[in-house]
Amino acid sequence: MSLTVYNTRTRKKEPFVPVNPQSVKMYVCGPTVYNLVHIGNARPVVVFDVLFRVLKTLYPEVVYARNITDIDDKIMKAAKENGESIDALTARFTEAYIEDMAALHNLPPSIAPKATAHIEPMIAMVAALVEKGHAYEADGHVLFDVQSMENYGKLSNRALEDMLDGARVEVADYKRYAGDFVLWKPSADDEPGWASPWGRGRPGWHLECSAMIETHLGNTIDIHGGGRDLIFPHHENELAQSECAHGGEEYVRYWMHNGYVNIDGEKMSKSLGNFRTVRDLLQQYHGETIRFALLSAQYRSELDFSVSLLDQSKAGLDTLYGALKNAPATSTDAVDLSDNAGYLALLDDLNTPQVIAELHRLAKIVNKNEGQEAAIAAAQLQALGGLLGLLQQEPEAWFKATTSGSSELSAEDIEQLIVERKEAKLAKNYARADEIRKELTEKGIALEDSASGTSWKRI
């Protein structure tokens, strides 16, 4: 068995062959922490968390780095507007980001480097680029000379002139060429800055990721991931400065990018005002439901995110957990997924819709059979779900769970009403017993009476 991934650089699916099979290195661009992250920011986290899980089934060690950008002009602007320090702002939103991503059932990365802890390697990389003739100092700035790199643009596969058309490129008198990008910029007295050979200043955005990768993962890594919007200019410029600093040594073996998230059929954008933060969504839906929705389309496709999709995802999880609830007791410790259609779909460039279809197929086997056949299917269902970061709760907990901002009845309130209903029936006050059942039904609680008592679940 081998993994196949779509490489943005070559524009085709390729067998994954790591630099070192004993230790796979993966880096994914993390957030700039100046506000709460939106659902578009969450998609690459969920996608590459699944890839992280899959890689761990294939290789003895996977080192996964996802950075925190804690110095940026947007951060400085937000801190000034809020009347708080940059440290306080970034600490607050870093904590919120970690909480929100955990709520979506993502594993923590192996390494979560912060940009401000890597100023020295950033300065060293800029110095190397200047020395090799790939960067120059101008008006207090240090800029990368894109024309000094023969194959600049090889990631986005566009000619230099084409890349400038419509791109958000800062036009400045001190640039030799309009496409040259900032590696180091000067800081005013009231702005954060660090001493450097070019004066007190701060790094450019692209430089930060290159320095963090070099520090923690080396000159060449296996996988670099992120959203499609990062291909140009961010990843293109990362590639350029890293390969030029390291004498042309390959920077990334496989570039992987997820598609955009649309909201109700429209591209999510600030101008349309249709941003949906993960924090707001978690007030209305379980994190696992949101995760299921994000995985409902293959990662390279655009995803139309909507209330309808979330409701469908909740219904799908109810079906899968319902099968596990009625399944024979089993263990996933020794489950063999090597020839399972869902696992093979994951190895085929993370074909998550096909995996979800396989989960439903296994659930049908569990529901229709008993004994060993049902137990094997249930174990595979849970193990395969685990590779998607799903189906790891106890079914009872899933059906009784509420969202963090829910106004629904608590489990304690429901249990108390069930006791009151039982007492009403014993007192032959059937009208009150029926009234309690109706009240619970109206609030989304289904009761199931049996010889052993009354159980309940949220619907």
Buried (B, 14 or more C-beta within 10 A) or exposed (E): EEBBBBBBBEEEEBEBEBEEEEBBBBBBBBBBBBBBBBBBBBBBBBBBBBBBBBBBBBBEEBBBBBBBBBBBEEBBEBBEEEEEEBEEBBEBBBEBBBEBBEBBBBBEBBBBBBBBEBBEBBBBBBBBBBEEEBBBBBEBBBBBBBEBBEEBBBBBBBEBEEBBEEEEBEEEEEBEEBBBBBBBBBBEEEBBBBEBEBBBBBBBBBBBBBBBBBBBBBBBBBBBBBBBEBBBBBBBBBBBBBBBBBEEEEBBBBBBBBBBBBBEEEEBEEEEEBBBBBBBBBEBBBBBBBBBBBBBBBBBEEBBBBEEBBEBBBEBBBBBBBBBBEBBEBEBEEBEBEEBBBBBBBBBBBBBEBBBEBBEBBBEBBBEBEEEEBBBBBBBBBBBBBBBBBBEBEBEEBBBBBBEEBEBBEBEEBBEBBEEBBEBBEEEEEEBBEEBBEEBEEBEBEBEEEEEEBBBBBE
